[in-house]
């Protein structure tokens, strides 16, 4: 499994060993903010931490690009509530 940040597609994508897309976390771009609007992982892979890795990949790249994040999707919102280390990129 590998997680790729695909800026041109506004997402972090999860690919399996056969290069098949099995999960993604998408975001919309607004000025200097990214709005995480959807996170999905194939049912067979849920509960293994992959959704967290997708959100983490978006956070890493937001830091590099100096943008803030609005976690609109319920999963991303929970991640931001749990992980105080994401506060630096949280839009307030």
Beta strands, then each sheet from edge to edge (+ up, - down):
strand 1: 2-6
strand 2: 11-15
strand 3: 21-30
strand 4: 33-41
strand 5: 68-71
sheet 1: 1+ 2- 3+ 4- 5-
end
